[in-house]
């Protein structure tokens, strides 16, 4: 029997909990026993058949449910034995063969070249990954995406470099052939191949400044935008600018400026986007797309400065068909001038008000850094067993994968993400997230995992959607918060629930459970924090017997509410339960403090009396 999901709640029996822990500990022990040993060769034909069968089954079961093992089940895996990614250049690594692999070992400083059977491309594995035992058959495990380097090993008709001494004319001709091959791949929506072809063309041209060079940069900028590689999109578009005065090159430079502006806009750098769109209009006066982009950019700058949003329009965009297909990501700017990050005594860093604010006022608004909605193909919820603290947790694996991809594709985002709190901070002496690798930044997935685990949360508790908001991640917890969140798509709004003075720390409740023991456990398990607010101090002073009685009465009240009866008899019973729950609170100790256990039944009585 496996852990099951029902209505976004994961049910794990004590027996299943014990079985998961035992399985993971047994596997770890087995790996340690085999550490350093050679891989025992298996029958090649049998392995080939297994690979073909597994590949076929994978192709027949696309989508999130297949990833989760089918409806009603969930993936579970172990974490807690981290190691850094490789940052040594590929050419400096020593080649190795399959026969040199050893079980449960990191092969630092080595590189293994493999080819998927019957397929391309060749893949170079920077073997600081390990070989592990999985279901009895040794397998190479790759944790860091940056440790996997794909190589285009299929020479095209254009690939003549190195076969003979090329003249400049021949090099230009070959580059044009790469451009045509890239254009053909782009037409077929094979974006990785198009990117590869344009890149090869640029590589053989070197530092030459020819029209074909600018064409390749401009075309690759377009592909980068389609792949959400905004850093590359902007840098390629800027590299495509010729600065020549004739009409043909002005038109091409206008197109490049537009693409650079789009990259800046989508990155949230609206000031730079405005500058680039203005330059595009100077080159191509009256061009319609540029005018439209400029208007949107000016609106974003206004939002950024004033915090005034057209919520009616934003909510209307959520009803469009494109929102259901691509997730509810709204087109809006961040508004953050009311807050700043500063030191919080006993809590590390926190978010503080830069001016006085009244109850109901918008403190800040922030777009998600990364979000995966429950209806998207990338959505994947898993369970993790952490060897470091012997805890089993629910984890948004789909979000973590999306974050890794974004960081690799957009290196400029790495530093602000890694500045967030996480248990594992990498190993500075051996390599760390954010350092340069062969293709962009080397990203430590273990570091990303721990940052996501401590900072991600769901905008809707009724679904498995999960996201991460950079600035909001600095807001510390309190059971007596001064703010609350609301969402318009992936735009998070933080409103003041009472008056807040300039310099006061912004706080919100990570967990609103009325059960003190459950709240303490959830705060430590999920966020690694403890709370010493006045409410927690009062709750902690209650005896275990009193807390148990309160929980029992609250469950009884909840059961009454769930029956959805609003008869006079039900209201009388609800009032009795409310009085009894209220009676479990010490009047002096809970003076001026919320009594969360009575909140729901109190609200129900108020609404039932109006019907």
MIMIDO-689509 format. One line per field, with one value per residue (C-alpha): residue number from 1; residue in three letters; x, y, z. Coordinates in nm, 3 decimals. Example, Ala and Ser with C-alpha at 12.3 -4.5 7.8 and 13.67 -1.06 7.14 Angstrom:
num: 1_2
residu: ALA_SER
X: 1.230_1.367
Y: -0.450_-0.106
Z: 0.780_0.714
This chain:
num: 1_2_3_4_5_6_7_8_9_10_11_12_13_14_15_16_17_18_19_20_21_22_23_24_25_26_27_28_29_30_31_32_33_34_35_36_37_38_39_40_41_42_43_44_45_46_47_48_49_50_51_52_53_54_55_56_57_58_59_60_61_62_63_64_65_66_67_68_69_70_71_72_73_74_75_76_77_78_79_80_81_82_83_84_85_86_87_88_89_90_91_92_93_94_95_96_97_98_99_100_101_102_103_104_105_106_107_108_109_110_111_112_113_114_115_116_117_118_119_120_121_122_123_124_125_126_127_128_129_130_131_132_133_134_135_136_137_138_139_140_141_142_143_144_145_146_147_148_149_150_151_152_153_154_155_156_157_158_159_160_161_162_163_164_165_166_167_168_169_170_171_172_173_174_175_176_177_178_179_180_181_182_183_184_185_186_187_188_189_190_191_192_193_194_195_196_197_198_199_200_201_202_203_204_205_206_207_208_209_210_211_212_213_214_215_216_217_218_219_220_221_222_223_224_225_226_227_228_229_230_231_232_233_234_235_236_237_238_239_240_241_242_243_244_245_246_247_248_249_250_251_252_253_254_255_256_257_258_259_260_261_262_263_264_265_266_267_268_269_270_271_272_273_274_275_276_277_278_279_280_281_282_283_284_285_286_287_288_289_290_291_292_293_294_295_296_297_298_299_300_301_302_303_304_305_306_307_308_309_310_311_312_313_314_315_316_317_318_319_320_321_322_323_324_325_326_327_328_329_330_331_332_333_334_335_336_337_338_339_340_341_342_343_344_345_346_347_348_349_350_351_352_353_354_355_356_357_358_359_360_361_362_363_364_365_366_367_368_369_370_371_372_373_374_375_376_377_378_379_380_381_382_383_384_385_386_387_388_389_390_391_392_393_394_395_396_397_398_399_400_401_402_403_404_405_406_407_408_409_410_411_412_413_414_415_416_417_418_419_420_421_422_423_424_425_426_427_428_429_430_431_432_433_434_435_436_437_438_439_440_441_442_443_444_445_446_447_448_449_450_451_452_453_454_455_456_457_458_459_460_461_462_463_464_465_466_467_468_469_470_471_472_473_474_475_476_477_478_479_480_481_482_483_484_485_486_487_488_489_490_491_492_493_494_495_496_497_498_499_500_501_502_503_504_505_506_507_508_509_510_511_512_513_514_515_516_517_518_519_520_521_522_523_524_525_526_527_528_529_530_531_532_533_534_535_536_537_538_539_540_541_542_543_544_545_546_547_548_549_550_551_552_553_554_555_556_557_558_559_560_561_562_563_564_565_566_567_568_569_570_571_572_573_574_575_576_577_578_579_580_581_582_583_584_585_586_587_588_589_590_591_592_593_594_595_596_597_598_599_600_601_602_603_604_605_606_607_608_609_610_611
residu: UNK_UNK_UNK_UNK_UNK_UNK_UNK_UNK_UNK_UNK_UNK_UNK_UNK_UNK_UNK_UNK_UNK_UNK_UNK_UNK_UNK_UNK_UNK_UNK_UNK_UNK_UNK_UNK_UNK_UNK_UNK_UNK_UNK_UNK_UNK_UNK_UNK_UNK_UNK_UNK_UNK_UNK_UNK_UNK_UNK_UNK_UNK_UNK_UNK_UNK_UNK_UNK_UNK_UNK_UNK_UNK_UNK_UNK_UNK_UNK_UNK_UNK_UNK_UNK_UNK_UNK_UNK_UNK_UNK_UNK_UNK_UNK_UNK_UNK_UNK_UNK_UNK_UNK_UNK_UNK_UNK_UNK_UNK_UNK_UNK_UNK_UNK_UNK_UNK_UNK_UNK_UNK_UNK_UNK_UNK_UNK_UNK_UNK_UNK_UNK_UNK_UNK_UNK_UNK_UNK_UNK_UNK_UNK_UNK_UNK_UNK_UNK_UNK_UNK_UNK_UNK_UNK_UNK_UNK_UNK_UNK_UNK_UNK_UNK_UNK_UNK_UNK_UNK_UNK_UNK_UNK_UNK_UNK_UNK_UNK_UNK_UNK_UNK_UNK_UNK_UNK_UNK_UNK_UNK_UNK_UNK_UNK_UNK_UNK_UNK_UNK_UNK_UNK_UNK_UNK_UNK_UNK_UNK_UNK_UNK_UNK_UNK_UNK_UNK_UNK_UNK_UNK_UNK_UNK_UNK_UNK_UNK_UNK_UNK_UNK_UNK_UNK_UNK_UNK_UNK_UNK_UNK_UNK_UNK_UNK_UNK_UNK_UNK_UNK_UNK_UNK_UNK_UNK_UNK_UNK_UNK_UNK_UNK_UNK_UNK_UNK_UNK_UNK_UNK_UNK_UNK_UNK_UNK_UNK_UNK_UNK_UNK_UNK_UNK_UNK_UNK_UNK_UNK_UNK_UNK_UNK_UNK_UNK_UNK_UNK_UNK_UNK_UNK_UNK_UNK_UNK_UNK_UNK_UNK_UNK_UNK_UNK_UNK_UNK_UNK_UNK_UNK_UNK_UNK_UNK_UNK_UNK_UNK_UNK_UNK_UNK_UNK_UNK_UNK_UNK_UNK_UNK_UNK_UNK_UNK_UNK_UNK_UNK_UNK_UNK_UNK_UNK_UNK_UNK_UNK_UNK_UNK_UNK_UNK_UNK_UNK_UNK_UNK_UNK_UNK_UNK_UNK_UNK_UNK_UNK_UNK_UNK_UNK_UNK_UNK_UNK_UNK_UNK_UNK_UNK_UNK_UNK_UNK_UNK_UNK_UNK_UNK_UNK_UNK_UNK_UNK_UNK_UNK_UNK_UNK_UNK_UNK_UNK_UNK_UNK_UNK_UNK_UNK_UNK_UNK_UNK_UNK_UNK_UNK_UNK_UNK_UNK_UNK_UNK_UNK_UNK_UNK_UNK_UNK_UNK_UNK_UNK_UNK_UNK_UNK_UNK_UNK_UNK_UNK_UNK_UNK_UNK_UNK_UNK_UNK_UNK_UNK_UNK_UNK_UNK_UNK_UNK_UNK_UNK_UNK_UNK_UNK_UNK_UNK_UNK_UNK_UNK_UNK_UNK_UNK_UNK_UNK_UNK_UNK_UNK_UNK_UNK_UNK_UNK_UNK_UNK_UNK_UNK_UNK_UNK_UNK_UNK_UNK_UNK_UNK_UNK_UNK_UNK_UNK_UNK_UNK_UNK_UNK_UNK_UNK_UNK_UNK_UNK_UNK_UNK_UNK_UNK_UNK_UNK_UNK_UNK_UNK_UNK_UNK_UNK_UNK_UNK_UNK_UNK_UNK_UNK_UNK_UNK_UNK_UNK_UNK_UNK_UNK_UNK_UNK_UNK_UNK_UNK_UNK_UNK_UNK_UNK_UNK_UNK_UNK_UNK_UNK_UNK_UNK_UNK_UNK_UNK_UNK_UNK_UNK_UNK_UNK_UNK_UNK_UNK_UNK_UNK_UNK_UNK_UNK_UNK_UNK_UNK_UNK_UNK_UNK_UNK_UNK_UNK_UNK_UNK_UNK_UNK_UNK_UNK_UNK_UNK_UNK_UNK_UNK_UNK_UNK_UNK_UNK_UNK_UNK_UNK_UNK_UNK_UNK_UNK_UNK_UNK_UNK_UNK_UNK_UNK_UNK_UNK_UNK_UNK_UNK_UNK_UNK_UNK_UNK_UNK_UNK_UNK_UNK_UNK_UNK_UNK_UNK_UNK_UNK_UNK_UNK_UNK_UNK_UNK_UNK_UNK_UNK_UNK_UNK_UNK_UNK_UNK_UNK_UNK_UNK_UNK_UNK_UNK_UNK_UNK_UNK_UNK_UNK_UNK_UNK_UNK_UNK_UNK_UNK_UNK_UNK_UNK_UNK_UNK_UNK_UNK_UNK_UNK_UNK_UNK_UNK_UNK_UNK_UNK_UNK_UNK_UNK_UNK_UNK_UNK_UNK_UNK_UNK_UNK_UNK_UNK_UNK_UNK_UNK_UNK_UNK_UNK_UNK_UNK_UNK_UNK_UNK_UNK_UNK_UNK_UNK_UNK_UNK_UNK_UNK_UNK_UNK_UNK_UNK_UNK_UNK_UNK_UNK_UNK_UNK_UNK_UNK_UNK_UNK_UNK_UNK_UNK_UNK_UNK
X: 0.000_0.130_0.056_-0.263_-0.400_-0.763_-0.887_-0.531_-0.479_-0.213_-0.300_-0.010_-0.080_0.173_0.250_0.321_0.533_0.743_0.770_0.895_1.157_1.277_1.298_1.506_1.737_1.785_1.871_2.120_2.282_2.303_2.468_2.723_2.804_2.862_3.058_3.374_3.285_3.273_2.942_2.852_2.782_2.434_2.321_2.326_2.033_1.819_1.906_1.829_1.486_1.420_1.518_1.298_1.003_1.048_1.080_0.766_0.566_0.688_0.573_0.232_0.176_0.234_0.126_0.126_-0.077_0.175_0.452_0.273_0.237_-0.127_-0.428_-0.440_-0.070_0.239_0.612_0.840_1.220_1.502_1.711_1.978_2.307_2.400_2.712_2.808_2.785_3.095_3.239_3.552_3.553_3.466_3.802_3.985_3.806_3.976_3.784_3.670_3.500_3.200_3.433_3.586_3.259_3.235_2.923_2.804_3.103_3.147_3.392_3.518_3.724_3.613_3.389_3.195_3.066_2.754_2.492_2.132_2.078_1.939_1.923_2.118_2.263_2.578_2.572_2.875_2.826_3.047_3.071_3.049_2.717_2.696_2.618_2.347_2.143_1.784_1.564_1.865_2.018_2.305_2.221_2.400_2.231_2.252_2.125_2.264_2.123_2.442_2.641_2.472_2.609_2.447_2.660_2.533_2.718_2.531_2.737_2.502_2.570_2.704_2.948_3.272_3.486_3.807_3.778_3.991_4.140_3.852_3.869_3.666_3.418_3.377_3.327_3.057_2.888_2.886_2.746_2.464_2.387_2.365_2.128_1.903_1.905_1.817_1.533_1.397_1.410_1.238_0.962_0.905_0.903_1.215_1.355_1.654_1.774_1.725_1.924_2.201_2.226_2.238_2.502_2.719_2.701_2.818_3.095_3.255_3.230_3.423_3.458_3.372_3.119_2.926_2.558_2.528_2.666_2.394_2.129_2.232_2.229_1.887_1.740_1.885_1.740_1.396_1.451_1.575_1.254_1.044_1.243_1.201_1.577_1.541_1.905_2.020_1.736_1.839_2.214_2.169_1.932_2.175_2.460_2.251_2.250_2.452_2.425_2.429_2.223_2.066_1.696_1.752_1.975_1.753_1.463_1.674_1.803_1.446_1.352_1.651_1.558_1.202_1.329_1.569_1.283_1.055_1.326_1.371_0.993_0.942_1.231_1.051_1.310_1.057_1.289_1.528_1.236_1.106_1.448_1.470_1.116_1.191_1.499_1.289_1.042_1.327_1.444_1.094_0.855_0.493_0.560_0.245_0.390_0.645_0.375_0.166_0.467_0.551_0.200_0.212_0.556_0.437_0.146_0.386_0.607_0.302_0.208_0.566_0.566_0.214_0.087_-0.234_-0.361_-0.658_-0.783_-1.099_-0.891_-0.645_-0.923_-1.085_-0.765_-0.793_-1.115_-0.951_-0.899_-0.522_-0.522_-0.667_-0.408_-0.099_-0.185_-0.311_-0.003_-0.106_0.073_0.162_0.460_0.588_0.513_0.770_0.858_0.671_0.907_1.274_1.477_1.654_1.785_1.521_1.641_1.637_1.496_1.776_1.630_1.280_1.066_1.003_0.770_0.933_0.632_0.315_0.024_-0.340_-0.547_-0.658_-0.378_-0.165_0.175_0.330_0.244_0.472_0.466_0.577_0.940_0.819_0.482_0.339_-0.039_-0.205_-0.352_-0.016_0.187_0.487_0.286_0.426_0.381_0.608_0.696_1.054_1.233_1.517_1.808_1.922_1.628_1.443_1.130_0.886_0.751_0.529_0.734_0.648_0.893_0.743_0.811_1.167_1.234_1.087_1.307_1.623_1.535_1.475_1.803_2.002_1.829_1.855_2.179_2.099_1.827_2.060_2.195_1.858_1.717_2.016_2.004_1.690_1.710_1.774_1.920_2.192_2.409_2.643_3.012_3.213_3.540_3.415_3.180_2.852_2.537_2.587_2.945_3.011_2.984_3.018_2.670_2.580_2.569_2.632_2.319_2.325_1.988_2.023_2.057_1.757_1.558_1.613_1.534_1.210_1.121_1.152_1.005_0.743_0.372_0.040_-0.183_-0.489_-0.505_-0.772_-0.530_-0.176_-0.062_0.267_0.484_0.772_0.776_1.123_1.048_0.754_0.990_1.154_0.830_0.861_0.586_0.371_0.045_-0.051_0.018_-0.023_-0.081_-0.268_-0.226_-0.461_-0.398_-0.491_-0.347_0.022_0.022_0.041_-0.106_-0.013_-0.259_-0.229_-0.475_-0.411_-0.217_0.156_0.420_0.726_1.012_0.776_0.833_0.577_0.450_0.204_0.084_0.242_-0.002_-0.341_-0.423_-0.606_-0.437_-0.120_0.060_-0.020_0.083_0.420_0.489_0.391_0.605_0.913_0.859_0.782_0.965_1.213_1.091_0.947_0.716_0.727_0.447_0.209_-0.051_0.198_0.319_-0.043_-0.119_0.196_0.097_-0.224_-0.200_-0.212_-0.549_-0.696_-0.564_-0.701_-1.046_-1.042_-0.955_-1.236_-1.493_-1.371_-1.401_-1.755_-1.836_-1.679_-1.887_-2.203_-2.110_-2.038_-2.395_-2.506_-2.812_-2.925_-3.224_-3.294_-3.177_-2.846_-2.787_-2.857_-2.611_-2.350_-2.383_-2.333_-2.019_-1.888_-1.931_-1.761_-1.467_-1.440_-1.436_-1.110_-0.925_-0.782_-0.943_-0.638_-0.382_-0.586_-0.693_-0.675_-0.564_-0.761_-0.925_-0.895_-1.075_-1.404_-1.366_-1.531_-1.831_-1.876_-1.889_-2.132_-2.370_-2.364_-2.444_-2.707_-2.890_-2.930_-3.089
Y: 0.000_0.348_0.699_0.828_1.170_1.265_1.621_1.757_1.585_1.316_1.023_0.823_0.549_0.473_0.146_0.327_0.582_0.306_0.119_0.430_0.503_0.141_0.122_0.437_0.346_-0.006_0.134_0.380_0.100_-0.122_0.156_0.209_-0.163_-0.162_0.165_0.144_-0.188_-0.245_-0.270_-0.631_-0.651_-0.765_-0.925_-0.642_-0.779_-0.810_-0.455_-0.321_-0.483_-0.334_0.014_-0.009_-0.130_0.142_0.408_0.282_0.282_0.633_0.757_0.596_0.767_1.142_1.408_1.476_1.172_0.941_1.124_1.080_0.710_0.741_0.902_0.856_0.777_0.989_0.972_0.934_0.973_1.035_1.352_1.468_1.350_1.659_1.722_2.022_2.043_2.030_2.369_2.242_2.319_2.020_2.024_1.998_1.680_1.342_1.098_0.767_0.451_0.260_-0.007_0.253_0.340_0.241_0.195_0.481_0.704_1.054_1.050_1.406_1.548_1.281_1.291_1.002_1.011_0.802_0.766_0.667_0.339_0.393_0.769_1.093_1.322_1.212_1.316_1.404_1.337_1.529_1.239_1.402_1.216_0.870_0.518_0.377_0.063_0.092_-0.217_-0.446_-0.291_-0.039_0.298_0.628_0.899_1.262_1.513_1.843_1.945_2.139_1.813_1.691_1.833_1.740_1.741_1.762_1.466_1.457_1.648_1.844_1.939_2.263_2.102_2.115_2.287_2.100_1.890_2.130_2.474_2.715_3.050_3.343_3.295_2.929_3.009_3.265_3.015_2.748_3.000_3.082_2.711_2.689_2.984_2.813_2.491_2.691_2.866_2.529_2.393_2.709_2.668_2.315_2.452_2.249_2.527_2.345_2.242_2.592_2.734_2.480_2.564_2.939_2.889_2.675_2.941_3.206_2.983_2.936_3.306_3.401_3.775_3.861_4.145_4.052_4.070_3.695_3.746_3.999_3.776_3.479_3.686_3.832_3.492_3.331_3.613_3.518_3.151_3.250_3.447_3.148_2.932_3.191_3.246_3.616_3.688_3.532_3.693_4.041_3.994_3.836_4.111_4.382_4.198_4.206_4.586_4.706_5.083_5.133_5.425_5.276_5.183_4.807_4.800_5.046_4.803_4.509_4.709_4.809_4.441_4.369_4.655_4.523_4.179_4.322_4.533_4.229_4.041_4.334_4.369_4.001_4.018_4.301_4.564_4.814_5.116_4.942_4.810_5.165_5.283_4.998_5.053_5.426_5.337_5.098_5.380_5.612_5.357_5.262_5.551_5.445_5.068_4.926_4.648_4.885_5.142_4.874_4.752_5.109_5.172_4.854_4.944_5.289_5.125_4.886_5.177_5.355_5.041_5.010_5.369_5.405_5.055_5.141_4.846_4.801_4.494_4.470_4.436_4.195_3.969_3.978_3.842_3.538_3.442_3.432_3.087_3.144_3.162_2.813_2.678_2.858_2.923_3.244_3.465_3.829_4.113_4.345_4.506_4.467_4.740_4.726_5.083_5.049_4.778_4.698_4.395_4.436_4.237_4.086_3.998_3.622_3.558_3.646_3.885_4.021_4.271_4.612_4.904_5.218_5.438_5.439_5.239_5.200_4.882_4.761_4.941_4.750_4.697_4.543_4.356_4.099_3.875_3.517_3.436_3.095_2.921_2.587_2.562_2.232_2.196_2.236_1.947_2.044_2.000_1.723_1.677_1.428_1.301_1.325_1.145_1.360_1.165_1.481_1.504_1.176_1.359_1.285_1.592_1.684_1.866_2.059_1.870_2.020_2.373_2.282_2.149_2.465_2.685_2.494_2.537_2.910_2.964_2.775_2.966_3.306_3.337_3.697_3.556_3.321_3.557_3.690_3.336_3.192_3.481_3.324_3.102_2.731_2.462_2.356_2.645_2.453_2.380_2.689_2.500_2.248_2.449_2.623_2.729_3.034_2.963_2.941_2.603_2.504_2.626_2.915_2.876_2.552_2.511_2.305_2.129_2.037_2.403_2.488_2.206_2.343_2.702_2.589_2.369_2.661_2.941_2.807_2.815_2.765_3.058_2.835_2.581_2.388_2.297_2.168_2.489_2.614_2.919_3.120_3.498_3.638_3.946_3.783_3.503_3.749_3.795_3.619_3.426_3.532_3.381_3.746_3.886_4.244_4.147_3.902_3.780_3.773_3.678_3.789_3.507_3.494_3.855_3.840_4.136_4.192_4.410_4.553_4.404_4.689_5.011_4.958_5.213_5.298_5.066_4.796_4.441_4.297_3.961_3.705_3.365_3.065_2.834_2.931_2.608_2.659_2.343_2.462_2.126_2.080_2.440_2.401_2.077_2.223_2.535_2.331_2.056_2.282_2.608_2.516_2.794_2.819_3.096_3.279_3.530_3.616_3.369_3.081_3.170_3.160_2.833_2.669_2.747_2.540_2.186_1.895_1.799_2.142_2.145_1.795_1.896_2.206_1.998_1.752_2.030_2.200_1.874_1.836_2.193_2.131_1.815_2.013_2.279_2.019_1.887_2.222_2.241_2.581_2.474_2.640_2.324_2.324_2.691_2.625_2.333_2.544_2.821_2.567_2.433_2.784_2.860_2.537_2.600_2.957_2.821_2.635_2.967_3.135_3.481_3.663_3.489_3.525_3.884_4.076_3.760_3.581_3.252_3.075_2.758_2.948_3.154_2.913_2.820_3.185_3.285_3.002_3.109_3.468_3.364_3.106_3.369_3.585_3.312
Z: 0.000_-0.088_0.043_-0.116_-0.211_-0.164_-0.212_-0.187_0.149_0.181_0.404_0.548_0.801_1.079_0.900_0.572_0.757_0.913_0.581_0.397_0.659_0.660_0.279_0.251_0.539_0.400_0.056_0.205_0.403_0.095_-0.105_0.171_0.179_-0.198_-0.198_-0.408_-0.569_-0.943_-1.122_-1.195_-1.572_-1.676_-2.000_-2.259_-2.458_-2.146_-2.036_-2.383_-2.373_-2.029_-2.150_-2.460_-2.251_-1.987_-2.259_-2.431_-2.108_-2.031_-2.374_-2.324_-1.987_-2.024_-1.780_-1.410_-1.307_-1.467_-1.287_-0.959_-1.018_-1.119_-0.958_-0.582_-0.536_-0.481_-0.553_-0.250_-0.240_0.006_0.047_0.289_0.137_-0.067_-0.274_-0.490_-0.870_-1.086_-1.184_-1.357_-1.733_-1.948_-2.127_-1.792_-1.682_-1.728_-1.951_-1.803_-1.922_-1.791_-1.650_-1.416_-1.243_-0.879_-0.672_-0.449_-0.525_-0.660_-0.947_-0.907_-1.189_-1.439_-1.746_-1.901_-2.260_-2.324_-2.595_-2.536_-2.719_-3.067_-3.023_-3.018_-2.899_-2.724_-2.360_-2.153_-1.784_-1.548_-1.312_-0.976_-0.978_-0.826_-0.931_-0.711_-0.680_-0.800_-0.788_-0.808_-1.121_-1.098_-1.255_-1.301_-1.099_-1.211_-0.955_-1.087_-1.424_-1.496_-1.472_-1.791_-2.116_-2.449_-2.760_-3.115_-3.267_-3.599_-3.857_-4.080_-4.439_-4.300_-4.056_-4.249_-3.992_-3.930_-4.247_-4.448_-4.421_-4.463_-4.635_-4.500_-4.785_-4.698_-4.328_-4.413_-4.644_-4.373_-4.122_-4.366_-4.398_-4.018_-4.022_-4.278_-4.077_-3.766_-3.949_-4.065_-3.708_-3.580_-3.837_-3.704_-3.346_-3.261_-3.046_-2.892_-3.237_-3.375_-3.083_-3.145_-3.516_-3.461_-3.191_-3.417_-3.683_-3.438_-3.307_-3.648_-3.730_-3.419_-3.367_-3.728_-3.764_-4.078_-4.165_-4.105_-3.752_-3.669_-3.831_-3.615_-3.296_-3.381_-3.465_-3.155_-2.945_-3.077_-2.985_-2.638_-2.578_-2.683_-2.439_-2.156_-2.155_-2.097_-2.014_-2.339_-2.532_-2.423_-2.469_-2.815_-2.926_-2.814_-2.989_-3.310_-3.326_-3.627_-3.575_-3.953_-4.089_-4.405_-4.398_-4.417_-4.110_-3.922_-3.967_-3.850_-3.551_-3.468_-3.457_-3.231_-2.996_-2.975_-2.875_-2.618_-2.478_-2.453_-2.261_-2.019_-1.978_-1.900_-1.651_-1.467_-1.562_-1.692_-1.694_-1.931_-2.134_-2.179_-2.296_-2.549_-2.682_-2.718_-2.923_-3.130_-3.203_-3.297_-3.553_-3.668_-3.593_-3.559_-3.558_-3.394_-3.179_-3.031_-2.948_-2.773_-2.573_-2.473_-2.339_-2.132_-1.999_-1.888_-1.704_-1.527_-1.422_-1.277_-1.079_-0.957_-0.834_-0.688_-0.610_-0.798_-1.006_-1.234_-1.044_-1.253_-1.568_-1.405_-1.283_-1.627_-1.784_-1.556_-1.735_-2.078_-2.239_-2.243_-1.861_-1.827_-2.070_-1.941_-1.575_-1.421_-1.453_-1.470_-1.645_-1.358_-1.182_-0.827_-0.574_-0.293_-0.190_0.143_0.274_0.316_0.425_0.757_1.052_1.280_1.633_1.683_1.336_1.097_0.841_0.809_0.618_0.774_0.696_0.556_0.639_0.852_0.707_0.800_0.824_0.481_0.299_0.045_0.204_-0.106_-0.424_-0.582_-0.886_-0.831_-0.902_-1.015_-0.985_-1.097_-1.103_-1.016_-1.368_-1.543_-1.680_-1.464_-1.142_-0.924_-0.551_-0.378_-0.033_0.087_0.365_0.502_0.653_0.833_1.072_1.013_0.893_0.612_0.434_0.141_-0.121_-0.444_-0.668_-0.985_-0.858_-0.759_-1.110_-1.264_-1.039_-1.138_-1.504_-1.460_-1.276_-1.540_-1.821_-1.647_-1.447_-1.345_-1.115_-0.924_-0.658_-0.534_-0.513_-0.330_-0.083_0.063_0.370_0.326_0.554_0.306_0.187_-0.044_0.001_-0.085_-0.101_-0.354_-0.571_-0.512_-0.689_-0.903_-1.006_-1.378_-1.545_-1.911_-2.007_-1.780_-1.402_-1.213_-1.000_-0.681_-0.682_-0.315_-0.226_-0.447_-0.285_0.065_-0.036_-0.202_0.097_0.340_0.127_-0.115_-0.036_-0.210_-0.311_-0.277_0.009_-0.185_-0.464_-0.511_-0.682_-0.535_-0.594_-0.458_-0.405_-0.337_-0.124_0.056_0.162_0.403_0.600_0.934_1.110_1.401_1.526_1.588_1.242_1.121_0.757_0.538_0.181_-0.112_-0.473_-0.821_-1.030_-0.936_-0.807_-0.427_-0.240_0.123_0.318_0.667_0.916_1.163_1.177_1.117_1.219_1.013_1.114_1.245_1.124_0.882_1.008_0.882_1.001_0.828_1.007_1.149_1.330_1.657_1.789_1.962_1.944_1.572_1.501_1.675_1.488_1.148_1.196_1.282_1.023_0.727_0.798_1.070_1.301_1.649_1.769_2.101_2.039_2.324_2.195_2.186_2.536_2.660_2.475_2.604_2.964_2.925_3.053_2.811_2.958_2.885_2.527_2.470_2.598_2.375_2.067_2.144_2.180_1.861_1.665_1.793_1.682_1.341_1.297_1.375_1.120_0.853_0.884_0.737_0.961_1.082_1.287_1.622_1.800_1.606_1.691_2.061_2.058_1.876_2.136_2.414_2.246_2.194_2.566_2.664_2.429_2.555_2.909_2.840_2.808_3.117_3.127_3.258_3.039_2.716_2.779_2.447_2.262_1.986_2.081_1.747_1.860_1.885_1.565_1.322_1.537_1.633_1.267_1.188_1.467_1.341_0.983_1.086_1.291_0.978_0.769
